[in-house]
Amino acid sequence: MSNLTAIEVYEAWLNDPNVDQATKDELRGIADKPADIEDRFYRELEFGTGGLRGVMGAGTNRMNRYMIGRATQGFAAYLLKQFSSPSVVIAHDSRNNSDIYSLETACVLAANGIKTYLFRSLRPTPQLSFAVRELKACGGIVITASHNPPEYNGYKVYGEDGCQLVPHQAEQVIAEIREVDAFQDVKRLSQREAEEQGQLLWLDEEDDNRFVHTVAGQSVHPELLKSGAGDALKIVYTPLHGAGNMPVRWVLAQAGFGSVYVVPEQEHPNGMFSTVKSPNPEEHEAFTLAIKLADEKGADIIVGTDPDCDRMGAVVKNDKGEYTVLSGNQSGALMVHYLLSNLQAKGKLPANGAVIKTIVTSEMGADIAKSYGCEVINTLTGFKYIGEKMTEFESTGAHTFLFGYEESYGYLTGTYARDKDAVVASMLICEAAAYYKTQGKTLYDVLLELYAKYGTYLEKLESRTLKGKDGVEKIGAIMADWRTNPPAEVAGIQVAKALDYEKGIDDLPKENVLKFMLADGSWFCLRPSGTEPKIKVYFAVRGGDLSGASDSLGRLVTDVMARVDARA
């Protein structure tokens, strides 16, 4: 394809007898839209370290059955070289076409002689990770685009440890995919053929029960919740039209929470996510309906999960009695504190305990963990790197994994999975809220106590969406500008250190990330998103009080974004 122009590839698709009629009709509909043709065919949808993600539609730069078939054929070739008799687990979320894409994936694997386990309906991404480990499968695939807009879908690939593929594994899969022609080389069975040959097996209620029981088993204070503290906490929950609805409710009920109210307008799966601008608990607007219900019920806490239920956001009452959305860093710090302080009180805090976080996550949770004698390990952005460390601990015994998290609302405690889990995070933060309620405190009260003890940490994420071929070039230009012309000072504060992770520093894989450490302890970081057409800029400050920290953060954001926007 590299020698063909976008219009030549477009015409090849129209003339290929292997392309179905509906796809050709869609392509004929854009015959007079050269910019659309260019965007759909100027490249092949990239299989990054996590898999595929993109807008659904016809074309090589789109999510469709042909691109999924090609990726799956390549993954099958990889598995057949690695294992004598491989098996794979597949799950999907509530997005449009997710069920179709998951069955398509299963039928391609089955045609390659790979036994495939498939859930009959939507399931959380962390349950896929759990199932890979539980069934001792050789890999896993989730059809999801996480919290992206409705027009997106994706394809995430997991290894035998239940962790998303890390770069050295992904590179091998990518090499296999490059050898596959999307039309000529992809093998397929029908669903009936795959079932009759015993290559397609359906997972059932027993598999769900094992997951729910295991997650509920991560409770720190089960006796407290069962004695009435769980029922006393009023919880509003929204799955944001995604896969979390049943598993989160089942786990909360099993843990001992009896007063859970689900937002009715957002309870059921809906691939258009019709009640929100974005199905992302990072977005405050996503909680509008939940806050309304919380006001009616007098709820203590609101919990929301994204479409594939691997990200969890929480809303609590502040010191003015108003509902306020906790940041991912704040929720993470609260859970680290709750978990470690109670493990210590019970005499269960291991001497070699470890907390893992990413390089763009606040240092507040790290400082809390260190105060309990825990090792803190930093990884690149992406929970796969946290999962990789967990597997390493399992092999070497060097550390006992206690908690892993990233600022983008991803958390995990327990070793049953190797991906962030909004199910366990929902339970843990509600348990913390119930525990502190018995002491007459809200989670916000505890957060203020932590600020008083460790310092006031404030963070912010800014992003710029730059779509299409031009967007890719602009993001590249922004990164090149900061890399080749690093600032001596920002917002009047001297830059103490510039970290270029593309050089492979701190024993981490090479990645296109720049982090600037300032003399006053604040920092900011530029990172192109691996899953969306965005450049993300992370900011963090540490001050003596909320007002001072807020002012410092504002100045830092204004200065940095002025330079970013000049090239955006």
C-alpha positions in Angstrom: 0.0 0.0 0.0 2.9 2.3 0.7 3.4 3.0 -3.0 -0.2 3.8 -3.7 -2.0 7.1 -3.2 -5.1 7.3 -1.1 -7.3 7.6 -4.2 -5.7 4.5 -5.7 -6.3 2.5 -2.5 -9.9 3.8 -2.5 -10.5 2.6 -6.0 -8.9 -0.8 -5.3 -11.4 -1.3 -2.5 -14.3 -0.4 -4.8 -13.0 -2.9 -7.4 -12.1 -5.8 -5.1 -14.6 -8.7 -5.2 -13.8 -9.5 -1.6 -15.3 -6.2 -0.3 -19.0 -6.5 0.6 -21.6 -4.4 -1.1 -22.5 -2.3 1.9 -18.9 -1.2 2.3 -18.8 -0.3 -1.4 -22.0 1.7 -1.2 -20.5 3.6 1.7 -17.4 4.4 -0.3 -19.4 5.4 -3.4 -21.1 7.9 -1.1 -17.9 9.8 -0.6 -16.8 9.8 -4.3 -17.0 13.6 -4.5 -15.3 14.2 -1.1 -11.5 14.0 -1.7 -10.6 15.1 1.8 -12.7 12.3 3.3 -11.1 9.8 0.9 -7.7 11.0 1.9 -8.4 10.7 5.6 -9.8 7.2 5.2 -7.0 5.8 3.0 -3.8 7.8 3.5 -2.6 5.2 5.9 -3.5 1.9 7.5 -5.0 2.1 11.0 -2.0 1.7 13.3 -1.7 -1.3 15.6 0.0 0.4 18.5 1.2 -1.2 21.7 -2.4 -1.7 22.9 -4.0 -2.6 19.6 -6.3 -0.7 17.2 -8.5 2.3 17.9 -10.2 4.6 15.4 -13.4 5.9 13.8 -15.7 3.2 12.5 -16.3 3.1 8.7 -14.9 1.9 5.4 -11.3 2.4 4.7 -7.8 1.4 5.8 -7.7 4.2 8.4 -11.0 3.1 9.9 -12.3 0.4 12.3 -14.1 -2.2 10.2 -14.3 -6.0 9.8 -11.5 -6.0 7.3 -9.0 -4.2 9.5 -10.1 -6.3 12.5 -9.8 -9.5 10.4 -6.3 -8.5 9.3 -5.2 -7.7 12.9 -6.6 -11.0 14.1 -5.0 -13.0 11.4 -1.6 -11.5 12.4 -2.3 -12.1 16.1 -3.2 -15.7 15.2 0.1 -16.2 13.4 1.9 -14.8 16.4 0.1 -17.1 18.8 0.7 -20.2 16.7 4.5 -19.5 16.8 4.4 -19.0 20.5 2.1 -21.9 21.7 1.5 -25.4 20.5 -2.3 -25.2 21.2 -3.3 -21.6 21.8 -6.6 -20.3 23.2 -8.0 -16.8 23.5 -10.7 -15.1 25.5 -12.8 -12.3 23.9 -14.9 -9.6 25.5 -16.7 -6.5 24.3 -18.4 -3.4 25.6 -21.6 -1.5 24.7 -20.3 0.4 21.7 -22.0 0.1 18.3 -20.7 -2.9 16.4 -18.7 -4.2 19.4 -20.7 -7.5 19.4 -20.2 -7.9 15.6 -16.5 -7.2 15.8 -16.0 -9.6 18.7 -17.8 -12.4 16.8 -15.8 -11.6 13.7 -12.6 -11.9 15.7 -13.6 -15.2 17.2 -14.4 -16.7 13.8 -11.0 -15.7 12.4 -9.2 -17.2 15.3 -11.3 -20.4 15.1 -10.4 -20.7 11.4 -6.8 -20.7 12.4 -7.4 -23.6 14.8 -7.3 -21.4 17.9 -9.9 -22.2 20.6 -11.8 -19.1 21.6 -13.9 -18.3 24.6 -16.5 -15.6 24.1 -18.8 -13.8 26.5 -22.5 -13.7 25.3 -22.9 -10.0 26.0 -20.9 -7.0 27.2 -18.4 -7.4 30.0 -15.9 -5.2 31.7 -12.4 -5.1 30.4 -10.9 -6.2 33.8 -13.1 -9.3 33.6 -11.4 -10.2 30.4 -8.0 -9.8 32.1 -9.3 -12.0 34.9 -10.7 -14.6 32.6 -7.5 -15.0 30.6 -5.7 -15.8 33.8 -8.5 -18.0 35.2 -8.9 -20.0 32.1 -5.1 -20.2 31.5 -5.6 -18.8 28.0 -2.7 -17.7 25.8 -4.2 -14.3 25.1 -7.2 -12.0 25.2 -8.9 -9.4 23.1 -11.4 -6.7 24.1 -13.5 -4.8 21.6 -13.7 -1.3 23.0 -12.7 2.3 22.6 -12.9 3.0 26.3 -14.2 6.5 26.8 -13.8 7.8 23.2 -16.8 9.4 21.4 -19.5 7.2 19.9 -18.1 7.0 16.4 -15.0 5.2 17.7 -14.2 1.6 18.4 -11.1 -0.3 19.2 -9.4 -3.7 19.6 -7.1 -4.3 22.6 -4.8 -7.3 22.8 -3.7 -9.1 25.9 -1.0 -11.7 26.7 -1.2 -14.9 28.7 -0.7 -13.0 32.0 -3.9 -11.0 31.4 -1.9 -7.8 30.7 -2.1 -5.7 27.5 0.8 -6.4 25.2 3.9 -4.4 26.0 6.1 -3.0 23.2 8.4 -6.0 22.7 5.3 -8.3 22.3 3.3 -5.8 20.2 6.3 -5.4 17.8 6.1 -9.1 17.1 2.4 -9.0 16.5 2.8 -5.9 14.3 5.4 -7.7 12.2 2.9 -10.6 11.6 0.1 -8.2 10.7 2.2 -6.5 8.1 2.4 -9.8 6.2 -1.4 -10.1 6.0 -3.5 -8.9 3.1 -6.8 -7.8 4.5 -8.8 -9.5 1.7 -6.7 -12.4 0.5 -5.0 -13.9 3.6 -7.7 -13.7 6.3 -9.2 -17.1 7.2 -12.8 -17.2 8.5 -15.3 -19.8 9.7 -19.0 -19.1 10.2 -20.2 -19.0 13.8 -22.0 -22.3 13.3 -18.8 -23.9 11.8 -16.7 -22.6 14.7 -19.2 -24.0 17.3 -19.5 -27.4 15.6 -15.7 -27.7 15.4 -15.4 -27.0 19.1 -13.3 -23.9 18.5 -15.9 -21.4 19.8 -17.0 -21.8 23.4 -19.4 -19.5 25.2 -18.7 -18.3 28.7 -21.6 -18.4 31.2 -22.8 -17.3 34.7 -20.1 -19.4 36.5 -17.4 -17.2 34.9 -19.3 -14.1 36.1 -19.6 -15.4 39.6 -15.9 -16.2 39.9 -15.0 -12.6 38.9 -17.6 -11.0 41.3 -16.5 -13.2 44.2 -12.8 -12.5 43.6 -13.3 -8.7 43.3 -15.5 -8.6 46.5 -12.7 -10.5 48.2 -10.5 -7.5 47.9 -12.5 -5.7 50.7 -10.3 -4.3 53.5 -13.1 -4.2 56.1 -15.7 -6.8 55.2 -16.8 -7.1 58.8 -17.4 -3.4 59.1 -19.6 -3.3 56.0 -21.6 -6.4 57.0 -22.3 -4.9 60.4 -24.3 -2.0 59.0 -21.8 0.6 57.8 -22.4 -0.6 54.2 -26.1 0.0 54.4 -25.7 3.4 56.1 -23.8 4.7 53.1 -26.0 6.1 50.3 -24.5 5.5 46.9 -25.6 6.8 43.5 -24.0 4.8 40.6 -24.0 5.5 36.8 -22.5 3.0 34.3 -22.7 5.7 31.6 -24.5 3.3 29.3 -21.6 0.8 29.6 -20.5 -2.6 30.8 -20.3 -1.8 34.5 -24.0 -1.9 35.4 -24.4 -5.4 36.6 -20.9 -6.3 37.8 -20.5 -3.1 39.9 -24.0 -3.6 41.4 -23.3 -7.3 42.1 -19.9 -6.5 43.8 -21.3 -3.6 45.9 -24.2 -5.9 47.0 -21.9 -8.7 47.9 -19.5 -6.4 49.8 -22.4 -5.2 52.0 -23.8 -2.0 50.4 -27.6 -2.0 50.5 -28.4 1.6 49.5 -27.3 1.8 45.9 -29.3 3.9 43.4 -28.6 3.6 39.7 -29.1 6.5 37.4 -32.1 5.2 35.3 -31.4 7.3 32.2 -27.8 5.8 32.0 -28.4 2.3 33.2 -28.8 0.4 30.0 -26.3 -0.1 27.2 -26.4 2.5 24.5 -23.6 2.8 21.9 -24.6 6.4 21.2 -24.1 7.4 24.9 -27.1 9.7 24.3 -27.2 11.4 27.7 -23.6 12.7 27.8 -21.3 14.7 25.6 -18.6 12.1 26.4 -19.0 8.8 28.3 -15.9 9.6 30.4 -16.0 9.9 34.2 -13.0 12.3 33.8 -15.6 14.8 32.4 -17.6 16.6 35.1 -20.5 16.9 32.7 -20.9 13.2 32.7 -22.2 13.3 36.3 -25.0 15.8 35.7 -27.8 13.3 36.0 -26.1 11.4 38.8 -25.8 14.6 40.9 -29.4 15.3 40.3 -30.3 11.9 41.6 -27.9 12.2 44.5 -29.6 15.4 45.6 -32.9 13.6 45.6 -31.6 10.7 47.6 -29.2 12.5 49.9 -26.3 10.4 48.7 -22.9 10.3 50.4 -21.0 9.4 47.2 -21.5 9.1 43.5 -19.6 6.6 41.4 -19.4 6.5 37.6 -17.7 4.0 35.3 -16.8 4.3 31.6 -18.2 2.1 28.8 -15.7 -0.8 29.3 -15.7 -0.3 33.0 -12.0 0.1 33.6 -12.1 3.7 34.7 -13.9 5.0 37.8 -14.8 8.5 38.8 -16.1 9.6 42.2 -18.1 12.6 43.4 -18.3 13.6 47.1 -19.6 16.5 49.1 -17.1 19.2 49.8 -16.8 21.4 53.0 -19.7 23.5 51.7 -22.0 20.5 51.3 -21.8 20.7 47.5 -21.1 17.7 45.3 -17.6 18.0 43.8 -15.9 15.6 41.3 -12.7 14.2 42.6 -9.7 14.1 40.2 -8.1 10.8 39.4 -5.1 11.8 41.5 -7.3 12.7 44.5 -9.3 9.5 44.4 -6.0 7.5 44.0 -4.4 9.2 47.0 -7.5 8.6 49.1 -7.5 4.9 48.3 -3.8 4.6 48.9 -4.2 6.1 52.3 -7.3 4.1 53.2 -5.7 0.8 52.0 -2.3 1.2 53.6 -3.4 2.7 56.9 -5.9 -0.1 57.5 -3.5 -2.8 56.4 -1.0 -1.4 58.9 -3.7 -1.2 61.6 -4.5 -4.9 61.0 -0.9 -5.9 61.0 -1.2 -7.0 57.4 1.1 -4.4 55.7 3.9 -6.5 54.0 7.5 -5.3 54.5 8.1 -5.4 50.8 4.8 -3.7 49.8 4.8 -1.7 46.5 2.6 1.0 45.0 3.0 1.6 41.3 2.0 4.8 39.5 2.7 6.4 36.1 5.1 9.3 35.4 2.2 11.7 34.9 0.4 10.8 38.1 0.6 13.1 41.2 3.3 12.6 43.8 0.8 12.8 46.6 -0.1 9.1 46.6 3.6 8.4 46.3 4.4 10.4 49.4 1.6 8.8 51.3 2.8 5.3 50.3 6.4 6.1 51.3 5.2 7.3 54.7 4.0 3.7 55.3 7.3 2.2 54.2 6.2 1.1 50.8 8.3 1.2 47.7 6.9 3.5 44.9 7.6 2.5 41.3 7.0 4.8 38.3 6.1 3.5 34.9 5.2 5.1 31.6 1.6 6.0 30.9 -0.6 3.0 30.2 -1.7 0.4 32.7 0.1 -2.3 30.7 3.3 -1.1 32.3 1.8 -1.5 35.8 0.6 -4.9 34.8 4.0 -5.8 33.5 5.6 -4.9 36.9 3.0 -7.0 38.7 3.9 -10.0 36.6 7.6 -9.3 37.4 6.9 -9.2 41.1 5.0 -12.5 40.8 8.1 -14.1 39.2 10.8 -12.6 41.4 9.1 -12.0 44.7 10.9 -8.7 45.0 7.8 -6.9 46.0 4.2 -7.5 47.1 1.8 -5.5 44.9 -0.6 -3.4 46.9 -2.0 -0.8 44.6 -1.5 0.6 41.1 -3.0 3.7 39.6 -2.8 6.4 37.0 -4.3 9.9 37.0 -6.8 9.0 34.2 -9.1 7.2 36.7 -7.5 3.8 36.4 -7.0 1.8 39.7 -6.3 -1.8 40.8 -5.8 -3.5 44.1 -5.4 -7.3 44.2 -3.5 -9.5 41.7 -6.5 -11.3 40.0 -6.2 -9.0 37.0 -3.5 -7.1 35.1 -5.5 -4.1 34.0 -7.2 -1.2 35.7 -10.6 -2.2 37.2 -13.4 0.2 37.9 -15.4 -2.6 39.6 -12.9 -3.0 42.4 -12.2 0.8 42.5 -15.9 1.4 42.9 -16.0 -1.0 45.9 -12.9 0.3 47.5 -13.7 4.0 47.4 -17.3 3.3 48.7 -15.7 1.2 51.4 -13.4 4.1 52.3 -16.4 6.5 52.4 -18.3 4.1 54.7 -15.4 3.7 57.0 -14.8 7.4 57.4 -18.5 8.0 57.8 -18.5 5.9 60.9 -15.9 8.5 62.2 -18.1 11.4 61.2 -16.0 12.3 58.2 -16.5 12.6 54.5 -13.9 11.7 51.9 -13.4 15.4 51.3 -12.6 15.9 55.0 -10.0 13.2 54.7 -8.5 14.8 51.6 -8.1 18.1 53.5 -6.4 16.2 56.3 -4.0 14.7 53.8 -3.3 18.1 52.3 -2.5 19.4 55.8 -0.1 16.5 56.4 1.6 16.0 53.1 1.1 19.4 51.3 -1.6 20.7 48.9 -1.1 18.9 45.6 -3.1 20.2 42.6 -3.0 18.9 39.1 -4.6 19.6 35.8 -4.8 18.1 32.3 -5.1 20.1 29.2 -5.5 18.6 25.8 -5.8 19.7 22.2 -7.6 17.6 19.6 -5.9 17.8 16.2 -7.5 15.4 13.8 -6.4 13.9 10.5 -3.1 14.0 8.6 -2.6 17.7 9.4 -3.2 17.0 13.1 -0.6 14.3 13.2 1.9 16.8 11.7 1.0 19.6 14.1 1.4 17.3 17.2 4.8 16.3 15.8 5.8 19.9 15.4 4.7 20.8 18.9 6.8 18.0 20.4 9.8 18.9 18.2 9.5 22.5 19.3 9.7 21.7 23.0 12.3 19.0 22.5 14.8 21.2 20.5 14.1 24.5 22.3 13.5 23.5 26.0 12.6 26.5 28.2 15.0 27.9 30.8 12.0 29.0 32.9 8.2 28.8 32.9 5.8 31.1 34.6 8.8 32.8 36.3 10.1 29.6 37.7 13.4 28.1 36.7 13.4 24.7 34.9 15.5 22.4 37.0 15.5 19.4 34.8 14.1 18.3 31.4 13.4 14.6 30.9 13.1 13.2 27.4 11.6 9.7 27.6 12.3 9.1 23.9 15.9 8.6 25.0 14.9 5.6 27.2 15.6 7.0 30.7 15.1 5.6 34.2 15.2 2.0 32.7 11.9 2.7 31.0 11.0 1.9 27.3 11.5 4.7 24.9 8.4 6.8 24.4 7.6 10.2 22.9 7.1 12.1 26.2 8.7 15.2 27.6 8.6 16.2 31.3 9.9 19.4 32.7 10.7 19.6 36.5 10.7 23.1 37.9 12.7 24.5 40.8 9.7 24.9 43.1 8.8 21.2 42.8 6.1 21.7 40.2 6.2 20.0 36.8 4.5 19.6 33.5 4.6 16.9 30.8 3.8 16.8 27.1 2.5 13.6 25.6 0.8 12.7 22.4 -2.2 10.4 23.1 -1.8 6.8 21.9 -5.5 6.3 21.4 -6.9 9.7 20.3 -5.9 12.5 17.9 -4.7 14.6 20.8 -1.7 16.1 22.5 -2.0 16.0 26.3 -0.3 18.3 28.7 -0.2 17.4 32.4 0.5 19.9 35.2 1.2 19.4 38.9 2.0 21.8 41.7 2.5 21.5 45.5 1.7 24.4 47.7 1.0 25.2 51.3 -2.7 25.9 50.9 -5.4 25.6 48.3 -5.4 29.2 47.3 -1.7 29.4 46.7 -1.5 26.1 44.9 -4.4 27.1 42.7 -2.7 30.4 41.7 0.6 28.6 41.0 -1.2 26.1 38.8 -3.1 28.8 36.9 0.1 30.6 36.0 1.9 27.4 34.9 -1.0 26.3 32.7 -1.4 29.7 31.1 2.3 30.0 30.2 2.8 26.5 28.8 -0.5 26.4 26.8 0.2 29.7 25.2 3.3 28.2 23.6 1.5 24.9 22.7 -1.4 26.8 21.1 0.9 28.8 19.0 1.6 25.7 16.9 -1.7 23.8 17.4 
